[in-house]
Amino acid sequence: MPDLTQHLFEATTSAQQAQSLAPLRAFIHSWAVFVEIERHPRRAARLHALERLVQEGTDDPASALAEIQQILDKAEAETGL
């Protein structure tokens, strides 16, 4: 919840400064994708495992990054945004 609140605060501040709704739209988009991923425990676990693999930096991250992108793309499509 703190991440959500912080991100919303930053988006709101950016929207006010830019006098644009674009930062708020980006906030809604990113959190909708996050929620869509977390709704599916196996998919969320796989994403987190891939993220750890990339962060460790011990193996070539190309295939992990490609799979992460597939997960994100699928979740984005499922949100309908």
Residue frames relative to the residue before (quaternion, step in Angstrom):
aa qw qx qy qz dx dy dz
M 1.0000 0.0000 0.0000 0.0000 0.00 0.00 0.00
P 0.6267 0.5351 -0.3681 0.4307 3.65 0.93 -0.66
D 0.6253 0.5328 -0.3455 0.4536 3.61 1.02 -0.71
L 0.6358 0.5275 -0.3197 0.4640 3.57 0.98 -0.85
T 0.6746 0.4995 -0.2909 0.4592 3.56 0.86 -0.97
Q 0.6620 0.5040 -0.3038 0.4642 3.58 0.92 -0.90
H 0.6615 0.5028 -0.3051 0.4654 3.57 0.92 -0.91
L 0.6445 0.5134 -0.3179 0.4691 3.60 0.98 -0.83
F 0.6351 0.5264 -0.3261 0.4617 3.59 0.96 -0.84
E 0.6718 0.4927 -0.2939 0.4685 3.58 0.91 -0.94
A 0.6554 0.5074 -0.3121 0.4643 3.59 0.97 -0.83
T 0.6514 0.5147 -0.3123 0.4618 3.56 0.98 -0.84
T 0.6489 0.5132 -0.3070 0.4705 3.56 0.96 -0.89
S 0.6615 0.5018 -0.3008 0.4691 3.58 0.91 -0.91
A 0.6438 0.5258 -0.3203 0.4544 3.58 0.98 -0.84
Q 0.6569 0.4999 -0.3110 0.4710 3.57 0.98 -0.82
Q 0.6792 0.4985 -0.2970 0.4494 3.57 0.87 -0.92
A 0.7406 0.3999 -0.2147 0.4954 3.56 0.97 -0.87
Q 0.2715 -0.7699 0.5122 0.2669 3.55 1.32 -0.35
S 0.5542 0.5625 -0.3819 0.4803 3.51 0.96 1.05
L 0.4237 -0.6945 0.5205 0.2592 3.55 -1.14 0.60
A 0.4126 0.7482 -0.4482 0.2629 3.59 1.24 -0.18
P 0.6682 0.4860 -0.3377 0.4509 3.67 0.82 -0.76
L 0.6494 0.4995 -0.3227 0.4740 3.60 1.06 -0.67
R 0.6173 0.5263 -0.3424 0.4740 3.58 1.06 -0.68
A 0.6441 0.5119 -0.3161 0.4723 3.59 0.99 -0.82
F 0.6189 0.5400 -0.3329 0.4632 3.59 1.05 -0.77
I 0.6752 0.4904 -0.2939 0.4661 3.58 0.83 -0.98
H 0.6441 0.5316 -0.3162 0.4500 3.56 0.96 -0.88
S 0.7079 0.4689 -0.2851 0.4446 3.59 0.71 -1.02
W 0.6921 0.4570 -0.2949 0.4746 3.59 0.96 -0.76
A 0.5906 0.5467 -0.3777 0.4579 3.62 1.08 -0.51
V 0.6471 0.5005 -0.3121 0.4831 3.58 0.99 -0.82
F 0.6294 0.5379 -0.3280 0.4550 3.59 0.97 -0.86
V 0.6775 0.4856 -0.2909 0.4697 3.59 0.84 -0.98
E 0.6442 0.5284 -0.3255 0.4471 3.59 0.94 -0.84
I 0.6463 0.4969 -0.3204 0.4825 3.59 1.01 -0.74
E 0.7150 0.4753 -0.2610 0.4413 3.57 0.80 -1.00
R 0.5505 0.6109 -0.3922 0.4123 3.61 1.22 -0.32
H 0.7284 0.3460 -0.1889 0.5603 3.56 1.23 -0.50
P 0.3416 -0.8064 0.4401 0.1982 3.60 -0.02 1.27
R 0.6685 0.4919 -0.3225 0.4551 3.62 0.90 -0.78
R 0.6525 0.5040 -0.3120 0.4721 3.55 0.98 -0.84
A 0.6481 0.5135 -0.3148 0.4660 3.59 0.97 -0.85
A 0.6511 0.5121 -0.3157 0.4627 3.58 0.96 -0.86
R 0.6494 0.5104 -0.3149 0.4676 3.58 0.97 -0.82
L 0.6404 0.5184 -0.3255 0.4638 3.58 0.94 -0.85
H 0.6803 0.4889 -0.2949 0.4597 3.59 0.86 -0.92
A 0.6279 0.5214 -0.3331 0.4721 3.59 1.06 -0.72
L 0.6557 0.5017 -0.3079 0.4728 3.59 0.97 -0.83
E 0.6348 0.5268 -0.3272 0.4609 3.58 1.00 -0.80
R 0.6397 0.5134 -0.3238 0.4716 3.59 1.02 -0.79
L 0.6179 0.5525 -0.3326 0.4498 3.57 1.02 -0.84
V 0.6728 0.4876 -0.2895 0.4752 3.56 0.90 -0.95
Q 0.6695 0.5115 -0.3009 0.4468 3.59 0.92 -0.89
E 0.6276 0.5453 -0.3395 0.4399 3.59 1.04 -0.73
G 0.2212 -0.8385 0.4727 0.1569 3.55 1.11 -0.68
T 0.4455 0.7099 -0.4487 0.3102 3.60 1.17 0.40
D 0.7594 0.2722 -0.1586 0.5693 3.59 1.16 -0.59
D 0.6326 -0.4802 0.4253 0.4340 3.54 -1.33 0.19
P 0.3277 -0.8045 0.4644 0.1725 3.61 -0.56 1.10
A 0.4002 0.7685 -0.4518 0.2125 3.61 1.21 -0.21
S 0.7171 0.4299 -0.2810 0.4712 3.61 0.74 -0.93
A 0.6246 0.5260 -0.3418 0.4651 3.60 1.05 -0.69
L 0.6600 0.5043 -0.3058 0.4654 3.58 0.95 -0.86
A 0.6336 0.5244 -0.3281 0.4646 3.58 1.03 -0.75
E 0.6731 0.4787 -0.3007 0.4769 3.59 0.96 -0.81
I 0.5938 0.5470 -0.3570 0.4698 3.58 1.07 -0.69
Q 0.6636 0.5052 -0.3062 0.4591 3.58 0.89 -0.91
Q 0.6281 0.5277 -0.3354 0.4631 3.60 1.02 -0.75
I 0.6433 0.5140 -0.3190 0.4693 3.58 0.96 -0.86
L 0.6709 0.4972 -0.2966 0.4634 3.58 0.89 -0.93
D 0.6511 0.5194 -0.3130 0.4565 3.58 0.95 -0.88
K 0.6589 0.5067 -0.3073 0.4633 3.57 0.94 -0.88
A 0.6649 0.4990 -0.3041 0.4652 3.57 0.91 -0.90
E 0.6334 0.5297 -0.3242 0.4617 3.56 1.02 -0.81
A 0.6544 0.5063 -0.3106 0.4679 3.58 0.94 -0.85
E 0.6708 0.5115 -0.2949 0.4488 3.56 1.01 -0.81
T 0.6149 0.5513 -0.3545 0.4384 3.59 1.13 -0.48
G 0.3784 -0.7425 0.4710 0.2892 3.55 1.16 -0.56
L 0.4804 0.6699 -0.4413 0.3546 3.56 1.23 0.31
